[in-house]
């Protein structure tokens, strides 16, 4: 058994992959104790070839090929092949800080943790650190040992990034928790399932991960195809979250689900109002069928609170306002 498994999905990632892989290799853990599982998700570029070239000098790197299934399908395949006691996810366009994982492993061992959240920073395409977005500044990194359900209720907030944690692999495998296969919002419904099985969770304020803010990423893309993928992904996310909520009894966890559902609904309807206003009725109907109204305004900032209140009053009015404000786009 290895100490730590890294799972990296590969798709059109050749431009950034050298930096990503060498950052993972540059750690304060013997290379013999780690495995870097690169899952080639049917990538049309030479990402897999680059990974194999580096693997010739670093046997810790393992390359697995599969037909395209999206990042979630690639992560699931990586989990199936992981032999590490602990597990981390890294996206191929991101990278990690040097010599940080040894300390994380030490904390996991000493406190017998199932999960540990660490801090991160955002960099631009020149690898310069840039400010975090306003909602990210409210995340609390004060260490506190708690159960996963308590963390979910009190500390998770709306960011469910799969790469912000180190996990005890056993809790994922033992409880048969797999990522939902999709290409957008795919980690959001997975993380709470893991947290609800975690008995011991803590937080570390150390910056471990560097998230690359790309101008051509799906998050920032505005092409018709990209927008439709975001909308389809948003609808799928709402369907999954509302279904999960039905089986949850914990009051605090239910509260978190209602908050994330409200945020996801607001984001979805904003996209519809800007880009698909002509089809607004079908999207309103889809959300009404999920019985998610009224949306929760808990833990919302002033701007988000205002949006959710308008949606609760009338989704049609909200879409009209969004469309009116963005009609020149």
C-alpha positions as CSV (number, residue, x, y, z in Angstrom):
1,X,0.0,0.0,0.0
2,X,1.2,3.5,-0.9
3,X,0.9,6.4,1.5
4,X,-0.8,8.9,-0.9
5,X,-2.5,8.6,-4.2
6,X,-3.0,11.6,-6.5
7,X,-5.7,11.3,-9.2
8,X,-5.3,13.6,-12.2
9,X,-7.8,13.5,-15.1
10,X,-6.3,14.3,-18.5
11,X,-8.1,16.0,-21.3
12,X,-6.5,18.7,-23.6
13,X,-4.1,19.4,-20.8
14,X,-0.7,19.2,-22.6
15,X,0.0,22.9,-22.1
16,X,0.0,22.7,-18.3
17,X,0.8,19.1,-17.6
18,X,4.6,19.4,-17.0
19,X,4.1,22.0,-14.3
20,X,1.3,20.0,-12.7
21,X,3.1,16.7,-12.6
22,X,6.4,18.0,-11.4
23,X,4.7,20.0,-8.7
24,X,3.1,16.8,-7.4
25,X,6.5,15.0,-7.6
26,X,8.2,17.8,-5.7
27,X,6.9,16.8,-2.2
28,X,8.4,15.9,1.2
29,X,7.2,12.3,0.8
30,X,9.5,9.7,-0.7
31,X,8.5,9.1,-4.3
32,X,8.2,5.4,-3.5
33,X,5.4,6.2,-1.1
34,X,3.2,8.0,-3.7
35,X,1.3,7.1,-6.8
36,X,0.2,9.7,-9.4
37,X,-2.7,8.1,-11.4
38,X,-3.2,10.0,-14.6
39,X,-6.5,9.0,-16.3
40,X,-6.4,9.8,-20.0
41,X,-10.0,10.6,-20.7
42,X,-9.9,10.1,-24.4
43,X,-7.9,13.3,-24.8
44,X,-7.3,14.3,-28.4
45,X,-4.0,16.0,-27.6
46,X,-0.7,14.5,-26.5
47,X,-1.4,14.7,-22.7
48,X,-1.1,11.0,-22.2
49,X,2.2,10.9,-24.2
50,X,3.6,13.7,-22.0
51,X,2.6,11.8,-18.8
52,X,4.2,8.6,-20.1
53,X,7.4,10.4,-21.0
54,X,7.7,11.7,-17.4
55,X,6.7,8.3,-16.1
56,X,9.8,6.8,-17.8
57,X,11.9,8.7,-15.2
58,X,9.3,8.7,-12.4
59,X,7.7,5.3,-11.9
60,X,5.2,6.8,-9.4
61,X,3.3,8.0,-12.4
62,X,0.7,5.6,-13.8
63,X,-1.3,6.3,-17.0
64,X,-4.6,4.8,-17.6
65,X,-6.6,5.2,-20.8
66,X,-10.3,5.3,-21.2
67,X,-13.0,6.5,-23.6
68,X,-14.2,10.0,-22.8
69,X,-16.4,10.1,-19.8
70,X,-15.7,13.6,-18.5
71,X,-13.7,14.5,-15.4
72,X,-16.0,12.6,-13.0
73,X,-15.7,9.4,-15.0
74,X,-11.9,9.8,-15.0
75,X,-11.8,10.4,-11.3
76,X,-13.9,7.3,-10.6
77,X,-11.5,5.2,-12.7
78,X,-8.6,6.7,-10.7
79,X,-10.3,5.9,-7.4
80,X,-10.7,2.2,-8.5
81,X,-7.0,2.0,-9.2
82,X,-5.8,3.9,-6.1
83,X,-3.8,1.9,-3.5
84,X,-2.8,4.8,-1.2
85,X,-4.0,5.1,2.4
86,X,-4.8,8.7,1.5
87,X,-6.2,10.3,-1.6
88,X,-6.0,13.7,-3.3
89,X,-7.4,15.1,-6.6
90,X,-5.5,17.5,-8.8
91,X,-6.7,19.0,-12.0
92,X,-4.1,19.0,-14.8
93,X,-4.1,22.7,-15.4
94,X,-3.5,23.4,-11.7
95,X,-0.5,22.7,-9.6
96,X,0.5,22.3,-5.9
97,X,2.9,24.0,-3.6
98,X,6.3,22.2,-2.9
99,X,6.8,20.0,0.1
100,X,3.4,20.4,1.7
101,X,1.8,17.0,1.6
102,X,4.1,15.5,4.3
103,X,2.7,17.9,6.8
104,X,-0.9,17.1,5.8
105,X,-0.2,13.4,6.1
106,X,1.3,14.0,9.5
107,X,-1.8,15.8,10.7
108,X,-4.1,13.1,9.2
109,X,-2.1,10.4,11.1
110,X,-1.8,12.3,14.4
111,X,-5.5,13.3,14.6
112,X,-6.8,10.1,12.9
113,X,-8.7,12.2,10.4
114,X,-10.9,11.1,7.6
115,X,-10.7,14.4,5.8
116,X,-8.6,17.6,6.0
117,X,-9.5,20.8,4.1
118,X,-6.5,23.0,3.1
119,X,-6.3,26.5,1.7
120,X,-5.5,27.5,-1.9
121,X,-4.7,30.5,-4.0
122,X,-5.8,31.6,-7.5
123,X,-3.2,32.3,-10.2
124,X,-3.6,33.8,-13.7
125,X,-2.1,32.4,-16.9
126,X,1.2,34.0,-16.0
127,X,1.2,32.1,-12.7
128,X,0.8,35.4,-10.8
129,X,-1.4,35.2,-7.6
130,X,-4.6,37.1,-8.1
131,X,-7.3,38.1,-5.5
132,X,-10.0,35.6,-4.5
133,X,-13.6,36.3,-5.4
134,X,-15.6,38.0,-2.7
135,X,-17.6,34.9,-1.7
136,X,-14.3,33.0,-1.2
137,X,-13.1,35.5,1.3
138,X,-15.7,34.4,3.8
139,X,-14.5,30.8,4.0
140,X,-13.2,30.1,7.6
141,X,-9.9,28.2,7.8
142,X,-9.7,28.2,11.6
143,X,-8.7,24.6,12.7
144,X,-11.5,22.8,14.5
145,X,-11.9,19.0,14.9
146,X,-15.5,18.0,14.1
147,X,-17.6,15.4,12.5
148,X,-18.2,15.6,8.7
149,X,-21.9,16.4,9.2
150,X,-21.0,19.3,11.6
151,X,-18.4,20.5,9.0
152,X,-21.1,20.3,6.3
153,X,-23.6,22.3,8.4
154,X,-21.3,24.9,9.7
155,X,-18.1,25.3,7.6
156,X,-18.5,24.0,4.0
157,X,-20.5,27.0,2.7
158,X,-21.2,26.8,-1.1
159,X,-17.7,25.7,-2.4
160,X,-17.6,21.9,-3.0
161,X,-14.3,21.7,-4.9
162,X,-13.1,18.1,-4.8
163,X,-9.4,19.3,-4.9
164,X,-9.5,21.2,-1.6
165,X,-9.2,18.1,0.6
166,X,-7.0,15.1,1.4
167,X,-9.2,12.0,2.1
168,X,-8.8,8.7,3.8
169,X,-9.3,6.5,0.8
170,X,-11.1,3.9,2.9
171,X,-14.2,6.1,3.6
172,X,-14.7,6.5,-0.2
173,X,-14.2,2.9,-1.1
174,X,-16.0,1.3,1.9
175,X,-19.1,3.4,1.4
176,X,-19.1,3.0,-2.4
177,X,-19.2,6.8,-3.1
178,X,-18.6,7.6,-6.7
179,X,-18.7,10.9,-8.6
180,X,-21.7,11.7,-10.7
181,X,-20.7,11.5,-14.3
182,X,-21.1,14.8,-16.0
183,X,-18.9,17.6,-17.2
184,X,-20.1,20.5,-15.1
185,X,-20.8,20.9,-11.3
186,X,-19.8,17.3,-11.1
187,X,-18.1,17.4,-7.7
188,X,-20.8,19.4,-5.9
189,X,-23.1,16.5,-5.1
190,X,-20.2,14.1,-4.3
191,X,-18.5,16.0,-1.6
192,X,-21.4,16.1,0.9
193,X,-21.8,12.3,0.6
194,X,-18.2,11.8,1.6
195,X,-18.5,14.3,4.5
196,X,-21.6,12.6,5.9
197,X,-19.5,9.4,6.2
198,X,-16.5,11.1,7.7
199,X,-16.3,10.9,11.5
200,X,-13.2,13.2,12.0
201,X,-12.6,16.3,9.9
202,X,-10.3,19.3,10.4
203,X,-9.1,22.4,8.6
204,X,-5.6,23.6,7.8
205,X,-4.9,27.2,6.8
206,X,-1.7,26.3,4.8
207,X,-1.9,27.2,1.1
208,X,-1.5,23.8,-0.7
209,X,-3.2,24.2,-4.0
210,X,-2.8,26.7,-6.9
211,X,-6.0,27.0,-9.0
212,X,-5.4,28.4,-12.5
213,X,-7.9,31.0,-13.6
214,X,-8.0,30.4,-17.4
215,X,-9.7,32.7,-19.8
216,X,-10.7,29.7,-22.0
217,X,-12.0,27.5,-19.2
218,X,-15.6,26.2,-19.3
219,X,-16.4,28.4,-16.3
220,X,-15.5,31.5,-18.3
221,X,-16.7,30.3,-21.7
222,X,-19.7,32.0,-23.3
223,X,-20.2,30.1,-26.5
224,X,-23.7,28.7,-27.1
225,X,-22.4,25.2,-26.6
226,X,-20.6,26.1,-23.3
227,X,-23.6,27.9,-22.0
228,X,-25.9,25.0,-22.8
229,X,-23.5,22.7,-21.0
230,X,-23.7,24.9,-17.9
231,X,-27.5,25.0,-18.0
232,X,-27.8,21.3,-18.5
233,X,-25.3,20.7,-15.7
234,X,-27.2,23.1,-13.4
235,X,-30.5,21.2,-14.0
236,X,-28.8,17.9,-13.4
237,X,-27.2,19.3,-10.2
238,X,-30.6,20.4,-8.9
239,X,-32.2,17.1,-9.6
240,X,-29.4,15.2,-7.7
241,X,-29.4,17.6,-4.7
242,X,-33.2,17.5,-4.3
243,X,-33.1,13.7,-4.5
244,X,-30.3,13.5,-1.9
245,X,-32.2,15.8,0.4
246,X,-35.2,13.5,0.6
247,X,-33.2,10.9,2.6
248,X,-31.5,13.4,5.1
249,X,-32.8,13.7,8.6
250,X,-30.0,15.9,10.2
251,X,-31.4,19.4,10.6
252,X,-28.1,21.1,10.0
253,X,-27.3,19.1,6.9
254,X,-30.7,19.7,5.5
255,X,-30.1,23.4,6.0
256,X,-26.9,23.2,4.0
257,X,-28.7,21.4,1.2
258,X,-31.4,24.1,1.0
259,X,-28.7,26.8,0.9
260,X,-26.8,25.1,-2.0
261,X,-30.0,24.4,-3.9
262,X,-30.9,28.1,-3.6
263,X,-27.5,29.1,-4.9
264,X,-27.7,26.6,-7.7
265,X,-31.2,27.8,-8.7
266,X,-30.1,31.4,-8.7
267,X,-27.1,30.6,-10.9
268,X,-29.2,28.5,-13.3
269,X,-31.9,31.1,-13.8
270,X,-29.4,33.9,-14.2
271,X,-27.9,32.0,-17.2
272,X,-31.3,31.4,-18.6
273,X,-32.2,35.0,-18.3
274,X,-29.1,36.1,-20.1
275,X,-28.8,33.5,-22.8
276,X,-32.0,31.6,-23.1
277,X,-34.8,34.0,-22.2
278,X,-36.9,32.9,-25.2
279,X,-37.1,29.4,-23.6
280,X,-37.6,30.7,-20.0
281,X,-41.0,28.9,-19.5
282,X,-39.5,25.4,-19.9
283,X,-36.8,26.1,-17.4
284,X,-39.1,27.6,-14.9
285,X,-41.3,24.5,-15.3
286,X,-38.4,22.2,-14.7
287,X,-37.5,24.0,-11.4
288,X,-41.2,24.1,-10.3
289,X,-41.4,20.3,-10.8
290,X,-38.6,19.8,-8.3
291,X,-40.6,21.5,-5.5
292,X,-37.6,23.6,-4.4
293,X,-39.5,26.8,-3.7
294,X,-39.4,28.8,-1.6
295,X,-35.6,29.0,-1.7
296,X,-33.6,29.4,1.4
297,X,-32.0,32.9,2.0
298,X,-29.8,31.6,4.9
299,X,-26.0,32.4,4.7
300,X,-26.5,34.6,1.6
301,X,-24.7,37.8,1.1
302,X,-26.8,41.0,0.4
303,X,-26.7,40.6,-3.4
304,X,-27.5,36.9,-3.3
305,X,-30.2,37.4,-0.7
306,X,-31.9,40.0,-3.0
307,X,-31.8,37.7,-5.9
308,X,-33.3,34.8,-4.0
309,X,-36.1,36.9,-2.6
310,X,-37.1,38.0,-6.1
311,X,-37.0,34.4,-7.3
312,X,-39.3,33.4,-4.5
313,X,-41.7,36.2,-5.3
314,X,-41.7,35.3,-9.0
315,X,-39.1,33.4,-11.1
316,X,-40.6,35.0,-14.2
317,X,-40.0,38.5,-12.8
318,X,-36.4,37.5,-11.9
319,X,-35.7,36.3,-15.4
320,X,-37.2,39.5,-16.9
321,X,-35.0,41.7,-14.7
322,X,-31.9,39.6,-15.6
323,X,-32.7,39.8,-19.3
324,X,-33.3,43.5,-19.1
325,X,-30.0,44.2,-17.5
326,X,-28.1,42.0,-20.0
327,X,-30.0,42.6,-23.2
328,X,-26.9,44.1,-24.9
329,X,-24.8,41.0,-24.5
